[in-house]
């Protein structure tokens, strides 16, 4: 299996919190764990099996992990030479294991230091006791009470004898363990010398070729039919009951800025966070003050600009973030506004911008279409309508909607129990009723948008910013088939 992983910020669900007190574990148990790791190093890395070049691409899912990473799982027909190099794979695995051992050694050294302190304290106590015993022996006239006190202290020290013996044994094992790590480091150096070093320009050329292949593959993987939606992943709880949040679907992979717009009417303040991690923490943001207030929550950020509906009008606005100015605004002819044809939840949601793999869209309704949902392809530069489809689905019966690969998917409610109920295909001007479960965790969705770059659904659900992974079904044939 070929797995693409793009880092999106993040949240580490595992690990021991700094400052937390862990229960005392005998030193020998940690040494046993370390020896087990060393034994694992002797095992040969498993060979990865790939399908033959004649096999076509078979794409089963594209999703985002709970820690925020985007994952696409594919059975691929070909692999690069470097990924098949067993020496490179062995070196990488050994380096990872050495790193793990080094981290464990740091923990072990810390605990060894604590044990040394414990031994020193014990030795001090035993010396004091020995002094008192000598004094008692020289003064046989000591009373029975003092002698009994010494006997009691001796009983307290008796259990420490096996601890000290075990510590001596563990110290020898630590020495052996360090020696094994040194040997392993030598093995890594030998492998590295055997492989030799690639020229920087050659490596750079390989990276460029791999990036070109990845981009070509991503273009093929971009579209498919929606077959499932994951359980919700709550990113943050912030703001009022209604609002919207988004990332730029056209931004480079390293650009993870998040835009946040609280409220559904007359708002003008847009917060721009530097990354998803900053958004989660509520830090490192700048504020944009729009020249015109917005209506609804159907805003999108596309190629560095915000597209939104101007309050109390059917005018759509393109606001450029870098210049902090309006690039263009235009009336969306005959489009309803001011709660004339909203979604079932209201909220001035008459005009809803969307972005998918095919570009910029607007979803709205006109009197001429009798309140049915209209989908229009929009020129992102001029805001002109390029093409329009009448879906025949009443907008007031829809909870929310989103576009994937030129297909409009509609939910039957904004409340709990909602499902993706209707799909309209613009490439064939046909529709079908669907039955895709959709878990509405916080019972009131006021914004739902698909992000083609990350292949996730962004939602604003009752003051919670939530993500959903999507599963798309598509089988892509190679050119030879």
C-alpha positions as CSV (number, residue, x, y, z in Angstrom):
1,X,0.0,0.0,0.0
2,X,1.2,3.5,-0.8
3,X,0.3,6.0,1.9
4,X,0.6,9.8,1.5
5,X,0.8,11.7,4.8
6,X,0.6,15.5,5.0
7,X,1.1,17.2,8.3
8,X,-1.6,19.6,9.3
9,X,-0.8,20.9,12.6
10,X,-1.2,19.1,15.5
11,X,-2.5,17.3,18.5
12,X,-0.6,14.4,20.2
13,X,-3.2,12.2,21.9
14,X,-0.5,10.0,23.5
15,X,2.5,10.6,25.7
16,X,3.1,11.3,29.3
17,X,2.3,14.8,30.4
18,X,5.2,16.8,31.6
19,X,5.1,17.3,35.3
20,X,2.9,14.3,36.0
21,X,4.1,11.8,38.5
22,X,4.4,8.3,37.2
23,X,4.2,5.3,39.6
24,X,7.5,3.8,40.7
25,X,8.6,0.9,38.4
26,X,11.5,-1.4,39.4
27,X,14.7,-0.6,37.5
28,X,14.9,-4.2,36.3
29,X,11.6,-3.9,34.4
30,X,13.0,-0.9,32.4
31,X,16.1,-2.9,31.7
32,X,14.1,-5.8,30.5
33,X,12.3,-3.5,28.1
34,X,15.5,-2.1,26.8
35,X,17.0,-5.6,26.2
36,X,13.8,-6.5,24.3
37,X,14.3,-3.6,22.0
38,X,17.9,-4.7,21.3
39,X,16.7,-8.2,20.4
40,X,14.2,-6.6,18.0
41,X,17.1,-4.9,16.2
42,X,18.4,-8.3,15.1
43,X,15.2,-9.0,13.1
44,X,15.3,-8.3,9.4
45,X,12.9,-5.7,8.1
46,X,9.8,-7.1,6.5
47,X,9.6,-6.9,2.7
48,X,6.7,-4.7,1.3
49,X,4.7,-6.3,-1.4
50,X,3.5,-4.2,-4.3
51,X,1.1,-5.2,-7.1
52,X,2.4,-5.8,-10.5
53,X,2.8,-2.9,-13.0
54,X,-0.2,-4.2,-15.0
55,X,-2.5,-3.6,-12.0
56,X,-4.5,-0.3,-12.1
57,X,-4.7,2.3,-9.3
58,X,-7.3,1.2,-6.7
59,X,-8.2,4.0,-4.4
60,X,-10.2,3.1,-1.4
61,X,-10.2,6.1,0.9
62,X,-8.8,9.6,1.6
63,X,-9.2,10.8,5.2
64,X,-7.7,12.8,8.0
65,X,-6.3,11.2,11.2
66,X,-7.4,12.3,14.6
67,X,-4.1,14.1,15.1
68,X,-4.8,16.2,12.0
69,X,-2.8,14.4,9.3
70,X,-4.3,13.9,5.8
71,X,-4.0,10.2,4.7
72,X,-4.7,8.8,1.3
73,X,-4.6,5.0,0.9
74,X,-3.8,3.6,-2.5
75,X,-2.7,0.3,-4.1
76,X,-0.1,1.6,-6.5
77,X,1.2,-0.1,-9.7
78,X,4.8,1.1,-9.4
79,X,7.3,2.3,-6.8
80,X,10.4,4.4,-6.9
81,X,13.8,2.7,-6.8
82,X,14.7,4.2,-3.5
83,X,11.7,2.8,-1.8
84,X,12.7,-0.7,-2.9
85,X,16.3,-0.4,-1.7
86,X,16.6,-2.8,1.2
87,X,19.8,-1.1,2.5
88,X,18.0,2.2,2.7
89,X,15.0,0.7,4.4
90,X,17.3,-1.2,6.9
91,X,19.2,2.0,7.6
92,X,16.1,4.0,8.2
93,X,14.6,1.4,10.5
94,X,17.8,1.0,12.5
95,X,18.1,4.8,12.9
96,X,14.5,4.9,14.2
97,X,15.2,2.1,16.7
98,X,18.4,3.8,17.9
99,X,16.5,7.0,18.4
100,X,13.9,5.1,20.5
101,X,16.7,3.4,22.5
102,X,18.4,6.8,23.1
103,X,15.2,8.2,24.5
104,X,14.7,5.2,26.7
105,X,18.3,5.5,27.9
106,X,17.7,9.1,29.0
107,X,14.7,8.0,31.1
108,X,16.8,5.2,32.5
109,X,19.7,7.5,33.4
110,X,17.3,9.8,35.2
111,X,15.9,6.9,37.2
112,X,19.4,5.5,37.9
113,X,20.3,9.0,39.2
114,X,17.4,8.8,41.6
115,X,18.4,5.3,42.7
116,X,21.9,6.6,43.4
117,X,20.5,9.3,45.6
118,X,18.5,6.6,47.4
119,X,21.6,4.4,47.9
120,X,23.6,7.3,49.2
121,X,20.9,8.2,51.8
122,X,20.7,4.5,52.8
123,X,24.5,4.3,53.3
124,X,24.4,7.5,55.4
125,X,21.7,6.0,57.6
126,X,23.6,2.7,58.0
127,X,26.8,4.5,59.0
128,X,24.9,6.4,61.7
129,X,23.4,3.1,62.9
130,X,26.8,1.4,62.9
131,X,28.3,4.3,65.0
132,X,25.5,3.9,67.5
133,X,26.0,0.1,67.6
134,X,29.7,0.6,68.3
135,X,28.9,3.0,71.1
136,X,26.4,0.6,72.6
137,X,28.9,-2.2,72.4
138,X,31.5,-0.2,74.3
139,X,29.0,1.0,76.9
140,X,27.4,-2.2,78.1
141,X,25.6,-0.3,80.7
142,X,23.2,1.1,78.1
143,X,19.6,0.6,79.1
144,X,17.3,-1.9,77.4
145,X,15.2,0.9,75.9
146,X,18.0,2.3,73.8
147,X,19.0,-1.1,72.6
148,X,15.5,-1.9,71.5
149,X,15.4,1.3,69.5
150,X,18.5,0.2,67.6
151,X,17.0,-3.2,66.9
152,X,13.9,-1.5,65.5
153,X,15.9,0.6,63.2
154,X,17.9,-2.4,62.1
155,X,14.6,-4.2,61.1
156,X,13.7,-1.2,59.0
157,X,17.0,-1.5,57.1
158,X,16.8,-5.2,56.5
159,X,14.5,-4.9,53.4
160,X,17.0,-2.6,51.8
161,X,19.7,-5.3,51.5
162,X,18.1,-7.1,48.5
163,X,17.4,-3.7,46.9
164,X,21.1,-2.8,47.0
165,X,22.0,-6.2,45.6
166,X,19.5,-5.8,42.7
167,X,20.9,-2.3,42.1
168,X,24.4,-3.7,41.7
169,X,23.1,-6.3,39.2
170,X,21.2,-3.6,37.3
171,X,24.3,-1.4,37.1
172,X,26.1,-4.2,35.3
173,X,23.2,-4.6,32.8
174,X,23.3,-0.8,32.1
175,X,27.0,-1.1,31.2
176,X,26.2,-4.0,28.8
177,X,23.3,-2.0,27.3
178,X,25.5,1.0,26.6
179,X,28.0,-1.3,24.9
180,X,25.2,-2.7,22.7
181,X,24.2,0.8,21.7
182,X,27.8,1.6,20.7
183,X,27.9,-1.5,18.6
184,X,24.7,-0.6,16.9
185,X,26.0,2.9,16.1
186,X,29.0,1.2,14.5
187,X,26.7,-0.9,12.3
188,X,24.9,2.2,11.2
189,X,28.1,3.9,10.2
190,X,29.2,0.8,8.2
191,X,25.9,0.7,6.3
192,X,26.1,4.4,5.6
193,X,29.7,4.0,4.3
194,X,28.6,1.0,2.2
195,X,25.7,2.9,0.6
196,X,27.7,6.0,-0.1
197,X,26.4,9.5,-0.2
198,X,24.2,10.8,-3.0
199,X,25.1,14.0,-4.7
200,X,22.9,16.9,-3.6
201,X,21.9,17.7,-7.2
202,X,20.9,14.1,-7.8
203,X,18.8,14.0,-4.6
204,X,17.2,17.3,-5.6
205,X,16.4,15.9,-9.0
206,X,14.8,12.8,-7.5
207,X,12.7,14.9,-5.2
208,X,11.4,17.0,-8.2
209,X,10.5,13.8,-10.1
210,X,8.7,12.4,-7.0
211,X,6.8,15.6,-6.5
212,X,5.7,15.6,-10.2
213,X,4.5,12.0,-9.9
214,X,2.7,12.9,-6.6
215,X,0.9,15.9,-8.2
216,X,-0.1,13.8,-11.2
217,X,-1.4,11.1,-8.9
218,X,-3.3,13.6,-6.8
219,X,-5.0,14.9,-9.9
220,X,-6.2,11.4,-10.7
221,X,-7.2,10.8,-7.1
222,X,-9.1,14.1,-6.8
223,X,-12.5,12.9,-7.8
224,X,-14.9,10.1,-6.9
225,X,-18.3,9.4,-5.7
226,X,-19.1,10.0,-2.0
227,X,-19.8,6.8,-0.2
228,X,-19.2,7.6,3.5
229,X,-18.6,10.3,6.1
230,X,-16.6,9.6,9.2
231,X,-17.5,10.4,12.8
232,X,-16.9,14.1,13.7
233,X,-13.6,15.4,14.9
234,X,-14.0,18.4,17.1
235,X,-11.2,20.8,16.6
236,X,-12.3,23.6,18.9
237,X,-15.3,25.0,20.8
238,X,-15.5,28.8,20.2
239,X,-17.8,31.5,19.2
240,X,-21.6,31.8,19.0
241,X,-24.1,29.2,17.7
242,X,-23.6,30.3,14.1
243,X,-20.4,31.0,12.1
244,X,-17.9,29.7,9.6
245,X,-14.3,28.7,9.5
246,X,-12.1,27.6,6.6
247,X,-8.6,27.2,5.0
248,X,-7.5,28.3,1.5
249,X,-8.2,25.4,-0.8
250,X,-5.6,26.7,-3.4
251,X,-2.8,27.4,-0.9
252,X,0.5,25.5,-1.0
253,X,0.7,22.5,1.3
254,X,2.9,24.5,3.7
255,X,0.3,27.2,4.1
256,X,-2.1,26.1,6.9
257,X,-3.7,29.4,7.8
258,X,-7.2,29.3,9.2
259,X,-9.9,32.0,8.8
260,X,-12.6,32.4,11.4
261,X,-15.9,34.4,11.0
262,X,-18.3,34.4,14.0
263,X,-22.0,35.1,13.5
264,X,-24.3,35.0,10.4
265,X,-25.2,38.6,9.7
266,X,-23.8,42.1,9.8
267,X,-20.3,40.8,10.8
268,X,-17.2,42.4,9.4
269,X,-14.4,41.0,11.5
270,X,-12.3,38.1,10.0
271,X,-9.6,36.5,12.1
272,X,-6.7,34.9,10.3
273,X,-4.7,32.3,12.3
274,X,-1.2,31.4,11.3
275,X,-1.8,27.6,11.5
276,X,-4.4,25.0,12.6
277,X,-2.4,24.5,15.8
278,X,-2.6,28.3,16.5
279,X,-6.4,28.2,15.8
280,X,-6.8,25.4,18.3
281,X,-4.9,27.4,20.9
282,X,-6.6,30.7,20.0
283,X,-3.2,32.4,19.4
284,X,-1.1,34.1,16.7
285,X,-3.8,35.7,14.6
286,X,-4.4,39.0,12.7
287,X,-7.7,40.8,12.1
288,X,-9.3,41.8,8.8
289,X,-12.1,44.4,8.9
290,X,-14.3,44.0,5.8
291,X,-15.6,47.1,4.1
292,X,-19.0,45.5,3.8
293,X,-20.8,43.3,6.3
294,X,-21.6,39.7,5.4
295,X,-24.8,37.7,5.3
296,X,-25.1,34.0,6.1
297,X,-22.2,31.6,6.7
298,X,-21.6,30.4,3.1
299,X,-18.2,32.1,2.7
300,X,-15.0,30.5,1.2
301,X,-11.4,31.4,0.9
302,X,-10.0,30.7,-2.5
303,X,-6.6,31.5,-3.8
304,X,-5.9,34.3,-1.3
305,X,-9.3,35.9,-1.4
306,X,-12.5,35.8,0.6
307,X,-15.8,35.3,-1.3
308,X,-19.0,36.3,0.6
309,X,-22.5,37.6,0.2
310,X,-23.0,41.3,1.1
311,X,-25.6,41.9,3.8
312,X,-29.2,42.7,2.7
313,X,-28.3,42.3,-1.0
314,X,-27.6,39.6,-3.7
315,X,-24.2,41.2,-4.3
316,X,-21.3,38.9,-4.0
317,X,-17.9,40.3,-2.9
318,X,-14.3,39.2,-3.5
319,X,-12.0,40.5,-0.8
320,X,-8.3,40.2,-1.3
321,X,-6.5,39.5,2.1
322,X,-3.0,40.7,1.1
323,X,-4.1,44.1,-0.2
324,X,-7.0,44.3,2.3
325,X,-9.3,45.6,-0.3
326,X,-12.3,44.5,-2.4
327,X,-11.1,43.2,-5.8
328,X,-14.5,43.0,-7.4
329,X,-18.2,42.8,-6.5
330,X,-21.2,41.8,-8.6
331,X,-24.9,41.2,-8.3
332,X,-25.9,37.6,-8.6
333,X,-28.9,38.1,-10.9
334,X,-32.3,37.2,-9.6
335,X,-30.8,35.4,-6.5
336,X,-32.9,35.6,-3.4
337,X,-31.4,37.3,-0.3
338,X,-32.3,38.5,3.2
339,X,-33.9,35.1,4.2
340,X,-36.0,34.8,1.0
341,X,-34.7,31.4,0.2
342,X,-32.4,30.2,3.0
343,X,-31.6,26.7,4.2
344,X,-34.0,25.2,6.7
345,X,-32.1,26.8,9.6
346,X,-32.5,30.3,8.2
347,X,-29.7,32.6,9.1
348,X,-29.6,34.6,5.9
349,X,-28.2,31.5,4.2
350,X,-29.6,32.5,0.8
351,X,-26.3,32.5,-1.1
352,X,-23.7,29.7,-0.4
353,X,-20.2,29.8,-1.9
354,X,-18.4,26.4,-2.4
355,X,-15.1,25.2,-3.8
356,X,-14.3,21.7,-5.1
357,X,-11.8,20.1,-7.5
358,X,-13.4,22.0,-10.4
359,X,-13.3,25.5,-9.0
360,X,-15.7,28.1,-7.5
361,X,-19.5,27.6,-7.2
362,X,-22.5,29.5,-5.9
363,X,-25.6,27.7,-4.6
364,X,-28.7,29.9,-4.3
365,X,-32.4,30.1,-5.4
366,X,-34.4,32.4,-7.7
367,X,-38.1,33.1,-8.1
368,X,-37.9,31.8,-11.6
369,X,-36.8,28.4,-10.2
370,X,-39.7,28.3,-7.7
371,X,-37.4,28.0,-4.7
372,X,-35.4,25.1,-6.0
373,X,-31.7,25.0,-5.5
374,X,-29.7,26.5,-8.3
375,X,-26.0,25.7,-8.8
376,X,-23.8,28.1,-10.8
377,X,-20.2,27.8,-11.8
378,X,-18.5,31.1,-11.0
379,X,-15.5,32.8,-12.6
380,X,-13.2,33.5,-9.6
381,X,-11.7,36.6,-11.2
382,X,-14.7,38.4,-12.5
383,X,-17.5,36.7,-10.5
384,X,-19.4,36.2,-13.7
385,X,-21.7,33.1,-13.9
386,X,-20.3,30.6,-16.4
387,X,-23.0,27.9,-16.3
388,X,-26.1,27.2,-14.2
389,X,-28.1,24.1,-13.3
390,X,-31.5,23.8,-11.7
391,X,-31.4,20.8,-9.3
392,X,-35.2,20.6,-8.7
393,X,-34.6,20.2,-4.9
394,X,-36.4,22.8,-2.7
395,X,-33.8,24.8,-0.8
396,X,-35.9,25.3,2.3
397,X,-36.0,21.5,2.7
398,X,-32.2,21.3,2.8
399,X,-30.2,21.5,6.0
400,X,-26.9,22.3,4.2
401,X,-25.1,21.3,1.1
402,X,-21.6,21.0,-0.3
403,X,-19.8,20.2,-3.7
404,X,-17.4,17.3,-4.4
405,X,-16.1,16.7,-7.9
406,X,-18.9,18.7,-9.5
407,X,-21.6,16.9,-7.5
408,X,-23.9,18.8,-5.1
409,X,-24.7,16.8,-2.0
410,X,-27.6,17.9,0.2
411,X,-28.5,17.0,3.8
412,X,-32.1,16.7,4.7
413,X,-31.8,18.5,8.0
414,X,-29.5,20.8,10.0
415,X,-30.6,19.0,13.2
416,X,-29.7,15.7,14.9
417,X,-30.5,12.6,12.7
418,X,-29.5,14.3,9.5
419,X,-28.2,12.3,6.6
420,X,-26.9,13.1,3.1
421,X,-30.1,12.6,1.2
422,X,-29.7,14.0,-2.3
423,X,-27.0,14.3,-5.0
424,X,-27.0,16.3,-8.2
425,X,-24.4,15.6,-10.9
426,X,-23.6,18.6,-12.9
427,X,-21.5,16.6,-15.4
428,X,-24.7,14.7,-16.5
429,X,-27.5,17.1,-15.2
430,X,-29.0,14.1,-13.3
431,X,-29.8,13.4,-9.7
432,X,-30.4,10.6,-7.3
433,X,-31.5,10.2,-3.7
434,X,-28.9,8.9,-1.4
435,X,-28.8,7.5,2.2
436,X,-25.4,8.4,3.6
437,X,-25.3,8.6,7.5
438,X,-24.1,11.9,8.9
439,X,-23.5,12.2,12.6
440,X,-24.6,15.6,13.8
441,X,-22.9,15.6,17.2
442,X,-23.9,19.0,18.5
443,X,-27.4,19.1,16.9
444,X,-27.3,22.3,14.9
445,X,-25.1,22.7,11.8
446,X,-25.0,26.2,10.3
447,X,-22.0,25.8,7.9
448,X,-20.9,22.8,5.9
449,X,-18.2,23.0,3.2
450,X,-15.8,20.6,1.5
451,X,-12.1,21.3,1.2
452,X,-10.6,19.6,-1.9
453,X,-7.0,20.1,-0.8
454,X,-7.5,18.3,2.5
455,X,-10.5,16.1,1.4
456,X,-12.5,16.9,4.6
457,X,-15.7,18.6,5.4
458,X,-15.5,21.7,7.5
459,X,-18.6,22.4,9.8
460,X,-19.7,24.9,12.3
461,X,-21.9,23.0,14.7
462,X,-23.5,24.9,17.6
463,X,-20.4,26.8,18.5
464,X,-18.0,23.9,17.7
465,X,-15.6,23.8,14.8
466,X,-15.7,20.2,13.5
467,X,-14.1,18.2,10.7
468,X,-15.4,15.1,8.9
469,X,-13.3,12.8,6.8
470,X,-14.9,11.6,3.5
471,X,-14.6,8.3,1.7
472,X,-14.7,8.6,-2.1
473,X,-15.0,5.6,-4.4
474,X,-13.0,5.6,-7.6
475,X,-11.0,3.1,-9.7
476,X,-8.5,4.6,-12.0
477,X,-7.0,2.7,-14.9
478,X,-3.4,3.0,-16.1
479,X,-2.7,4.1,-19.6
480,X,-1.9,0.6,-20.7
481,X,-5.3,-0.7,-19.9
